[in-house]
Amino acid sequence: MRHARKAPAPPGSGPPSAANGPGSGLRTSARLLPRLLSCVLAAVVAAATLSPAPAAAVSATISYETVVSHDGTELRAKVITPTGVEGPHPLLVMPSAWGTPHLLYVGAAAKLAHESGYQVVAYTSRGFWDSGGGIGVAGPEDRADASAVIDWALENTDADPERIGMAGISYGGGISLLTAAEDDRVRAVASLSGWADLATSLYPNGTVDTQSAELLLTAGHLTGDPGEELREIGREYRRGNIQPALDIAADRSAATKVDALNANGTAVMMAHAWNDGIFPVGHITDFYEELEVPKRLMLSPGDHATQELFGAAGLPDEVWEALGDWFDHHLQGRGNETDTGGPVHVRPNNGRGGWTSHADWPSVTGDTERYHLARPSTDWFRWRASGAMGPQPSTGWGYGFRTGIGTSAESGTVMLSGALQQFFDVPTGVLLPTVDRYRAAVWTGPAYPDGARVAGTPEVSLTLTPTAGDQSVYVYLYALDGDGRGSLLSHAPHTLRDAAPGEPVTVDTELAPVVWDVPAGHRLAVVVDSRDARYRSESDIGDRVRVTSPEGAPARITVPFA
């Protein structure tokens, strides 16, 4: 008998960080990884020793097993088997996250076995920690490993071949989705902080996400044995060549296999954080809308894996509670919260707002408002008048700024900034009057007397004239208080590649989706500059970029509201 879960509430319930210098995000993230792993392992021990016994006479045994995969590679696994309840048992297979062993899931797996009688096999992904082979970046060998683990479980445990699910965090979530597209025995999947489109994640709008790439490469070498393909990708990346990574991305992306998922009828749950610094949330909402199967999407404050990390250890966690309901419903036919409300659940990225439910992702947005951008000003002190965001087009103007040196506008540090927002309600911030107007374009909008909820995907249209073939710009959307202190709502990088110097290029780009409550009296602001510590910038010192607003393509931002 499952203990009662606290499900997400039904609809209706319910100082800015300093700019980071170049390289500071990587050093912080590299130091953070072992600390996070230590916290998880400590939480596993605490959950195993301090959790009360279940009310029913269901318990579980945990064994350490070796699964020989399709090519003879030995995969190490923790096998959690329910006792005191008749089989066959629904099977859950959990591939480990990047850089972590199978211990990551032991707490959550024990709860699932105790409460609902799941047979769980949590294994260390190929190439990491105690498993053999080389790290394959969710390639064909990794998906074959997952199918081999299913085979092993069906042969060596009392698992039900008709009730098989897969789940995982990050790398484990990505492998789960990819395996489900190729192995039709998988009836339900839960991908937590996973990815759907690898190229879009690591190379957004033609821009290299340096912090994420460095963190993943460093963690791979510290905790595992990179396969030759990953070694070659790393070597080429160091030479400035991202193409080998892009060449393998399509095969490693569930977005290219959505037809197979739809054909298999696999029930797909995804949970993601607004500020995920490794796999930005925008491509997740796009992928979700392509699915034509039973599906659920949960978006909440946090950074990569921070929203579900401690739940993996068996500690109370809304995402893992929803995951249990998801598998109970689709593998055991139980009625629960999965049956009620809309399948899209969102919590605002700031404040303490509760969950709201929606029929689909577009329904999160109630209305949109288009703000046309007037010519920016170079006056730092009259920041409210530095460039208007108005209802009518403003055309015929041009504004140039120098490139290659950053401003106080930054997107934050991967794995850290989103966690600060989640746990302490401390956003990535800016003091708008300090943004160098000779190195950025700045616009401010009208104040909202009663406040407003930004909800959805902002879109920006700008016409840029570069002075070099490759140039990067970064677009930020802030909410400002009366003193010009801004909280980052959303941002997007964009790199012009092989452009003709001196020739204007109109860029239409989406910023990251967000739900954000703008307090009463605050206003929105847009900043565009040429350098951000999170990314590899192609804008060199001494170059310039010119922003214009031609009559046929006036500069504008479209903001979604609830």
FINUGU-694248 format. One record per residue (C-alpha): residue number from 0; chain; y, x, z. Coordinates in steps of 0.1 Angstrom, whole numbers. Layout:
BEGIN
> i, ch, v, u, w
> NUM, A, Y, X, Z;
...
This chain:
BEGIN
> i, ch, v, u, w
> 0, A, 0, 0, 0;
> 1, A, 34, 15, -10;
> 2, A, 61, 17, 16;
> 3, A, 91, -4, 7;
> 4, A, 116, 16, -14;
> 5, A, 154, 15, -12;
> 6, A, 162, 8, -48;
> 7, A, 196, 13, -65;
> 8, A, 219, -15, -55;
> 9, A, 224, -44, -79;
> 10, A, 255, -48, -101;
> 11, A, 286, -54, -81;
> 12, A, 275, -35, -50;
> 13, A, 285, -15, -36;
> 14, A, 413, 200, -36;
> 15, A, 408, 210, -72;
> 16, A, 386, 240, -77;
> 17, A, 402, 273, -87;
> 18, A, 399, 285, -123;
> 19, A, 370, 309, -127;
> 20, A, 374, 343, -143;
> 21, A, 353, 354, -172;
> 22, A, 317, 361, -160;
> 23, A, 322, 346, -126;
> 24, A, 301, 315, -135;
> 25, A, 271, 336, -146;
> 26, A, 272, 357, -114;
> 27, A, 274, 326, -92;
> 28, A, 246, 309, -111;
> 29, A, 223, 339, -110;
> 30, A, 228, 341, -72;
> 31, A, 224, 304, -68;
> 32, A, 189, 302, -85;
> 33, A, 169, 320, -58;
> 34, A, 188, 301, -31;
> 35, A, 179, 268, -48;
> 36, A, 143, 278, -50;
> 37, A, 142, 288, -14;
> 38, A, 158, 254, -4;
> 39, A, 132, 235, -24;
> 40, A, 102, 254, -9;
> 41, A, 116, 250, 26;
> 42, A, 121, 212, 19;
> 43, A, 84, 210, 7;
> 44, A, 72, 225, 40;
> 45, A, 95, 201, 59;
> 46, A, 84, 171, 40;
> 47, A, 47, 180, 44;
> 48, A, 50, 186, 82;
> 49, A, 76, 161, 93;
> 50, A, 69, 130, 72;
> 51, A, 53, 101, 91;
> 52, A, 18, 90, 81;
> 53, A, 16, 60, 58;
> 54, A, 9, 26, 73;
> 55, A, -22, 21, 51;
> 56, A, -54, 41, 53;
> 57, A, -45, 60, 22;
> 58, A, -42, 98, 24;
> 59, A, -45, 127, 0;
> 60, A, -60, 161, -4;
> 61, A, -43, 190, -21;
> 62, A, -62, 217, -38;
> 63, A, -52, 248, -59;
> 64, A, -70, 248, -92;
> 65, A, -71, 267, -125;
> 66, A, -69, 248, -157;
> 67, A, -81, 267, -188;
> 68, A, -59, 256, -217;
> 69, A, -66, 252, -254;
> 70, A, -63, 289, -261;
> 71, A, -80, 302, -230;
> 72, A, -47, 307, -210;
> 73, A, -51, 300, -173;
> 74, A, -27, 275, -159;
> 75, A, -24, 272, -121;
> 76, A, -20, 238, -107;
> 77, A, -17, 218, -75;
> 78, A, -40, 188, -77;
> 79, A, -31, 160, -53;
> 80, A, -60, 135, -50;
> 81, A, -57, 102, -31;
> 82, A, -84, 93, -6;
> 83, A, -92, 60, 11;
> 84, A, -86, 40, -20;
> 85, A, -110, 32, -48;
> 86, A, -106, 48, -82;
> 87, A, -101, 52, -110;
> 88, A, -66, 63, -102;
> 89, A, -35, 63, -125;
> 90, A, -28, 99, -135;
> 91, A, 5, 117, -134;
> 92, A, 9, 151, -150;
> 93, A, 39, 172, -139;
> 94, A, 49, 204, -158;
> 95, A, 71, 227, -137;
> 96, A, 108, 232, -144;
> 97, A, 121, 264, -159;
> 98, A, 117, 293, -135;
> 99, A, 98, 273, -109;
> 100, A, 61, 270, -98;
> 101, A, 40, 239, -93;
> 102, A, 51, 239, -57;
> 103, A, 83, 222, -69;
> 104, A, 67, 188, -70;
> 105, A, 42, 189, -41;
> 106, A, 63, 168, -17;
> 107, A, 70, 140, -43;
> 108, A, 34, 142, -56;
> 109, A, 20, 137, -21;
> 110, A, 42, 107, -15;
> 111, A, 31, 92, -49;
> 112, A, -6, 97, -40;
> 113, A, -1, 84, -4;
> 114, A, 19, 53, -13;
> 115, A, 4, 42, -46;
> 116, A, -28, 61, -51;
> 117, A, -18, 83, -80;
> 118, A, -39, 112, -91;
> 119, A, -13, 140, -96;
> 120, A, -17, 173, -113;
> 121, A, 14, 195, -109;
> 122, A, 11, 227, -129;
> 123, A, 31, 259, -135;
> 124, A, 43, 259, -170;
> 125, A, 29, 287, -193;
> 126, A, 44, 321, -187;
> 127, A, 59, 314, -153;
> 128, A, 49, 326, -118;
> 129, A, 11, 322, -114;
> 130, A, 2, 308, -148;
> 131, A, -8, 330, -177;
> 132, A, 5, 334, -212;
> 133, A, 41, 339, -223;
> 134, A, 71, 315, -220;
> 135, A, 71, 294, -251;
> 136, A, 103, 273, -247;
> 137, A, 84, 240, -249;
> 138, A, 68, 250, -282;
> 139, A, 35, 238, -296;
> 140, A, 15, 258, -271;
> 141, A, 33, 242, -242;
> 142, A, 26, 207, -255;
> 143, A, -10, 216, -261;
> 144, A, -11, 229, -225;
> 145, A, 0, 194, -212;
> 146, A, -27, 177, -232;
> 147, A, -53, 202, -219;
> 148, A, -42, 194, -184;
> 149, A, -48, 157, -191;
> 150, A, -82, 166, -205;
> 151, A, -90, 186, -174;
> 152, A, -79, 158, -151;
> 153, A, -101, 132, -169;
> 154, A, -131, 155, -167;
> 155, A, -126, 167, -131;
> 156, A, -110, 139, -112;
> 157, A, -113, 102, -110;
> 158, A, -83, 96, -132;
> 159, A, -80, 65, -154;
> 160, A, -78, 74, -191;
> 161, A, -59, 42, -198;
> 162, A, -31, 48, -172;
> 163, A, -16, 82, -178;
> 164, A, 20, 92, -172;
> 165, A, 41, 124, -173;
> 166, A, 72, 134, -154;
> 167, A, 92, 165, -147;
> 168, A, 126, 180, -140;
> 169, A, 145, 199, -166;
> 170, A, 119, 220, -186;
> 171, A, 92, 198, -172;
> 172, A, 110, 167, -184;
> 173, A, 115, 181, -219;
> 174, A, 79, 190, -222;
> 175, A, 69, 155, -209;
> 176, A, 89, 138, -236;
> 177, A, 76, 161, -264;
> 178, A, 40, 157, -253;
> 179, A, 43, 119, -252;
> 180, A, 55, 120, -288;
> 181, A, 23, 139, -298;
> 182, A, -3, 126, -274;
> 183, A, -6, 88, -275;
> 184, A, -26, 87, -243;
> 185, A, 7, 92, -224;
> 186, A, 18, 56, -216;
> 187, A, 50, 63, -196;
> 188, A, 73, 92, -191;
> 189, A, 101, 101, -166;
> 190, A, 124, 129, -177;
> 191, A, 148, 141, -150;
> 192, A, 177, 164, -161;
> 193, A, 158, 171, -193;
> 194, A, 170, 174, -229;
> 195, A, 165, 155, -261;
> 196, A, 184, 177, -286;
> 197, A, 181, 214, -278;
> 198, A, 206, 226, -304;
> 199, A, 233, 201, -293;
> 200, A, 227, 212, -257;
> 201, A, 230, 250, -261;
> 202, A, 253, 250, -292;
> 203, A, 277, 221, -287;
> 204, A, 301, 216, -317;
> 205, A, 293, 251, -330;
> 206, A, 301, 268, -297;
> 207, A, 277, 290, -277;
> 208, A, 272, 279, -241;
> 209, A, 272, 314, -226;
> 210, A, 267, 305, -190;
> 211, A, 237, 283, -197;
> 212, A, 221, 308, -221;
> 213, A, 226, 337, -197;
> 214, A, 212, 317, -168;
> 215, A, 181, 306, -187;
> 216, A, 174, 340, -201;
> 217, A, 179, 357, -167;
> 218, A, 157, 332, -149;
> 219, A, 130, 335, -175;
> 220, A, 128, 373, -171;
> 221, A, 130, 372, -133;
> 222, A, 103, 345, -128;
> 223, A, 80, 349, -158;
> 224, A, 68, 367, -189;
> 225, A, 88, 357, -220;
> 226, A, 67, 352, -251;
> 227, A, 76, 372, -282;
> 228, A, 95, 343, -297;
> 229, A, 118, 341, -266;
> 230, A, 122, 379, -266;
> 231, A, 134, 378, -302;
> 232, A, 158, 350, -294;
> 233, A, 172, 370, -265;
> 234, A, 176, 402, -286;
> 235, A, 194, 383, -314;
> 236, A, 215, 365, -289;
> 237, A, 227, 398, -275;
> 238, A, 237, 408, -310;
> 239, A, 258, 376, -313;
> 240, A, 232, 358, -336;
> 241, A, 223, 324, -323;
> 242, A, 204, 314, -355;
> 243, A, 169, 322, -342;
> 244, A, 174, 298, -313;
> 245, A, 187, 271, -337;
> 246, A, 157, 276, -360;
> 247, A, 132, 266, -333;
> 248, A, 154, 238, -318;
> 249, A, 143, 209, -340;
> 250, A, 106, 213, -331;
> 251, A, 116, 214, -294;
> 252, A, 137, 183, -295;
> 253, A, 125, 148, -287;
> 254, A, 154, 135, -307;
> 255, A, 136, 146, -339;
> 256, A, 104, 128, -327;
> 257, A, 119, 95, -316;
> 258, A, 99, 77, -343;
> 259, A, 67, 89, -328;
> 260, A, 77, 78, -293;
> 261, A, 86, 44, -307;
> 262, A, 54, 41, -326;
> 263, A, 34, 51, -295;
> 264, A, 53, 25, -274;
> 265, A, 58, 51, -246;
> 266, A, 79, 37, -217;
> 267, A, 107, 62, -212;
> 268, A, 128, 67, -181;
> 269, A, 156, 93, -181;
> 270, A, 179, 103, -152;
> 271, A, 208, 126, -157;
> 272, A, 239, 139, -140;
> 273, A, 274, 135, -155;
> 274, A, 282, 172, -150;
> 275, A, 250, 186, -162;
> 276, A, 261, 221, -173;
> 277, A, 229, 231, -191;
> 278, A, 220, 198, -210;
> 279, A, 253, 179, -213;
> 280, A, 249, 141, -209;
> 281, A, 263, 131, -243;
> 282, A, 232, 137, -263;
> 283, A, 211, 119, -237;
> 284, A, 230, 86, -242;
> 285, A, 227, 90, -280;
> 286, A, 189, 96, -277;
> 287, A, 185, 66, -254;
> 288, A, 200, 43, -279;
> 289, A, 175, 54, -305;
> 290, A, 145, 44, -284;
> 291, A, 129, 11, -292;
> 292, A, 105, 11, -263;
> 293, A, 107, 0, -226;
> 294, A, 134, 23, -213;
> 295, A, 156, 31, -184;
> 296, A, 187, 53, -180;
> 297, A, 202, 65, -147;
> 298, A, 235, 84, -147;
> 299, A, 251, 97, -115;
> 300, A, 272, 125, -100;
> 301, A, 257, 160, -100;
> 302, A, 249, 191, -120;
> 303, A, 217, 202, -136;
> 304, A, 188, 190, -115;
> 305, A, 209, 187, -83;
> 306, A, 205, 149, -81;
> 307, A, 167, 150, -79;
> 308, A, 159, 185, -65;
> 309, A, 153, 175, -29;
> 310, A, 135, 143, -39;
> 311, A, 110, 166, -56;
> 312, A, 102, 179, -22;
> 313, A, 94, 144, -9;
> 314, A, 127, 138, 8;
> 315, A, 145, 104, 3;
> 316, A, 161, 102, -31;
> 317, A, 172, 73, -53;
> 318, A, 160, 88, -85;
> 319, A, 125, 95, -73;
> 320, A, 123, 61, -58;
> 321, A, 132, 46, -92;
> 322, A, 106, 70, -108;
> 323, A, 79, 56, -85;
> 324, A, 89, 20, -94;
> 325, A, 88, 30, -131;
> 326, A, 53, 42, -130;
> 327, A, 41, 14, -107;
> 328, A, 54, -11, -132;
> 329, A, 41, 6, -164;
> 330, A, 9, 21, -152;
> 331, A, -1, -4, -125;
> 332, A, 16, -36, -136;
> 333, A, 35, -41, -104;
> 334, A, 66, -62, -103;
> 335, A, 96, -44, -87;
> 336, A, 132, -34, -93;
> 337, A, 123, -23, -128;
> 338, A, 121, -60, -137;
> 339, A, 157, -69, -125;
> 340, A, 191, -61, -139;
> 341, A, 199, -42, -170;
> 342, A, 180, -10, -178;
> 343, A, 212, 13, -178;
> 344, A, 223, 22, -143;
> 345, A, 255, 42, -137;
> 346, A, 274, 54, -106;
> 347, A, 310, 67, -109;
> 348, A, 313, 104, -109;
> 349, A, 340, 103, -82;
> 350, A, 345, 84, -50;
> 351, A, 318, 64, -34;
> 352, A, 312, 36, -59;
> 353, A, 278, 20, -61;
> 354, A, 254, 15, -90;
> 355, A, 261, -10, -117;
> 356, A, 236, -22, -142;
> 357, A, 241, -28, -179;
> 358, A, 221, -41, -209;
> 359, A, 226, -9, -229;
> 360, A, 248, 22, -230;
> 361, A, 276, 6, -251;
> 362, A, 279, -22, -226;
> 363, A, 291, 3, -200;
> 364, A, 324, 2, -219;
> 365, A, 343, -31, -217;
> 366, A, 373, -21, -238;
> 367, A, 389, 9, -254;
> 368, A, 426, 20, -256;
> 369, A, 439, 43, -282;
> 370, A, 467, 67, -272;
> 371, A, 486, 85, -300;
> 372, A, 497, 120, -293;
> 373, A, 533, 130, -298;
> 374, A, 546, 166, -302;
> 375, A, 539, 186, -271;
> 376, A, 567, 204, -253;
> 377, A, 569, 240, -240;
> 378, A, 586, 229, -208;
> 379, A, 563, 237, -179;
> 380, A, 583, 220, -152;
> 381, A, 590, 186, -169;
> 382, A, 552, 181, -171;
> 383, A, 554, 143, -173;
> 384, A, 573, 147, -205;
> 385, A, 553, 176, -220;
> 386, A, 539, 154, -247;
> 387, A, 536, 116, -248;
> 388, A, 504, 95, -251;
> 389, A, 517, 63, -266;
> 390, A, 506, 32, -283;
> 391, A, 522, 39, -317;
> 392, A, 513, 68, -341;
> 393, A, 535, 98, -340;
> 394, A, 532, 118, -372;
> 395, A, 549, 147, -390;
> 396, A, 550, 171, -361;
> 397, A, 534, 205, -357;
> 398, A, 528, 227, -326;
> 399, A, 513, 261, -325;
> 400, A, 500, 282, -296;
> 401, A, 485, 316, -291;
> 402, A, 448, 321, -287;
> 403, A, 424, 344, -270;
> 404, A, 437, 342, -234;
> 405, A, 427, 313, -212;
> 406, A, 448, 289, -192;
> 407, A, 443, 273, -158;
> 408, A, 424, 245, -176;
> 409, A, 387, 252, -173;
> 410, A, 354, 232, -174;
> 411, A, 340, 248, -143;
> 412, A, 308, 268, -135;
> 413, A, 273, 256, -145;
> 414, A, 251, 245, -115;
> 415, A, 281, 248, -91;
> 416, A, 310, 226, -102;
> 417, A, 289, 194, -106;
> 418, A, 272, 200, -73;
> 419, A, 306, 203, -56;
> 420, A, 315, 170, -72;
> 421, A, 282, 154, -61;
> 422, A, 280, 165, -25;
> 423, A, 316, 170, -15;
> 424, A, 336, 149, -40;
> 425, A, 355, 181, -50;
> 426, A, 362, 179, -88;
> 427, A, 369, 207, -112;
> 428, A, 407, 207, -111;
> 429, A, 439, 219, -126;
> 430, A, 475, 221, -115;
> 431, A, 491, 208, -148;
> 432, A, 525, 225, -143;
> 433, A, 507, 259, -143;
> 434, A, 491, 254, -177;
> 435, A, 507, 280, -201;
> 436, A, 524, 259, -228;
> 437, A, 525, 289, -251;
> 438, A, 487, 291, -250;
> 439, A, 479, 253, -249;
> 440, A, 490, 219, -260;
> 441, A, 495, 193, -232;
> 442, A, 499, 156, -233;
> 443, A, 504, 131, -204;
> 444, A, 500, 93, -204;
> 445, A, 515, 65, -185;
> 446, A, 505, 58, -148;
> 447, A, 481, 30, -140;
> 448, A, 498, 10, -112;
> 449, A, 465, -7, -102;
> 450, A, 442, 21, -111;
> 451, A, 415, 20, -138;
> 452, A, 379, 28, -145;
> 453, A, 372, 51, -174;
> 454, A, 337, 42, -185;
> 455, A, 320, 55, -217;
> 456, A, 326, 83, -242;
> 457, A, 362, 94, -249;
> 458, A, 370, 105, -285;
> 459, A, 397, 128, -298;
> 460, A, 410, 133, -333;
> 461, A, 432, 164, -340;
> 462, A, 442, 183, -371;
> 463, A, 440, 221, -366;
> 464, A, 452, 249, -388;
> 465, A, 435, 282, -379;
> 466, A, 447, 317, -386;
> 467, A, 411, 330, -387;
> 468, A, 378, 318, -402;
> 469, A, 362, 312, -368;
> 470, A, 383, 298, -340;
> 471, A, 374, 279, -308;
> 472, A, 394, 252, -290;
> 473, A, 386, 233, -258;
> 474, A, 397, 198, -251;
> 475, A, 400, 185, -215;
> 476, A, 407, 151, -202;
> 477, A, 422, 149, -167;
> 478, A, 433, 123, -142;
> 479, A, 466, 134, -125;
> 480, A, 482, 125, -92;
> 481, A, 520, 123, -88;
> 482, A, 523, 161, -82;
> 483, A, 504, 171, -113;
> 484, A, 471, 179, -96;
> 485, A, 444, 170, -120;
> 486, A, 407, 162, -118;
> 487, A, 385, 169, -148;
> 488, A, 370, 138, -162;
> 489, A, 355, 151, -193;
> 490, A, 357, 180, -218;
> 491, A, 343, 192, -251;
> 492, A, 343, 226, -269;
> 493, A, 348, 228, -307;
> 494, A, 345, 259, -329;
> 495, A, 357, 259, -365;
> 496, A, 332, 280, -385;
> 497, A, 340, 296, -419;
> 498, A, 373, 278, -421;
> 499, A, 400, 288, -446;
> 500, A, 429, 304, -427;
> 501, A, 461, 284, -431;
> 502, A, 442, 253, -443;
> 503, A, 443, 222, -419;
> 504, A, 411, 208, -407;
> 505, A, 408, 173, -391;
> 506, A, 384, 174, -362;
> 507, A, 370, 142, -347;
> 508, A, 349, 150, -316;
> 509, A, 334, 131, -287;
> 510, A, 340, 143, -251;
> 511, A, 313, 140, -225;
> 512, A, 305, 105, -214;
> 513, A, 318, 96, -179;
> 514, A, 324, 68, -155;
> 515, A, 355, 77, -133;
> 516, A, 377, 56, -111;
> 517, A, 413, 66, -117;
> 518, A, 433, 58, -85;
> 519, A, 464, 36, -85;
> 520, A, 495, 55, -96;
> 521, A, 475, 82, -114;
> 522, A, 477, 90, -151;
> 523, A, 456, 107, -178;
> 524, A, 464, 140, -194;
> 525, A, 449, 159, -224;
> 526, A, 449, 197, -226;
> 527, A, 438, 218, -256;
> 528, A, 435, 256, -253;
> 529, A, 414, 284, -268;
> 530, A, 393, 299, -241;
> 531, A, 369, 287, -214;
> 532, A, 347, 309, -192;
> 533, A, 316, 287, -198;
> 534, A, 316, 293, -235;
> 535, A, 317, 322, -260;
> 536, A, 351, 318, -276;
> 537, A, 357, 328, -313;
> 538, A, 395, 328, -307;
> 539, A, 408, 363, -306;
> 540, A, 440, 376, -289;
> 541, A, 468, 378, -314;
> 542, A, 457, 348, -334;
> 543, A, 472, 313, -334;
> 544, A, 461, 278, -340;
> 545, A, 485, 250, -350;
> 546, A, 480, 214, -340;
> 547, A, 495, 188, -364;
> 548, A, 496, 150, -368;
> 549, A, 496, 141, -405;
> 550, A, 503, 106, -415;
> 551, A, 468, 101, -428;
> 552, A, 452, 114, -396;
> 553, A, 475, 110, -366;
> 554, A, 466, 129, -335;
> 555, A, 450, 105, -309;
> 556, A, 426, 100, -281;
> 557, A, 405, 69, -276;
> 558, A, 397, 62, -240;
> 559, A, 369, 38, -229;
> 560, A, 375, 15, -199;
> 561, A, 352, -8, -180;
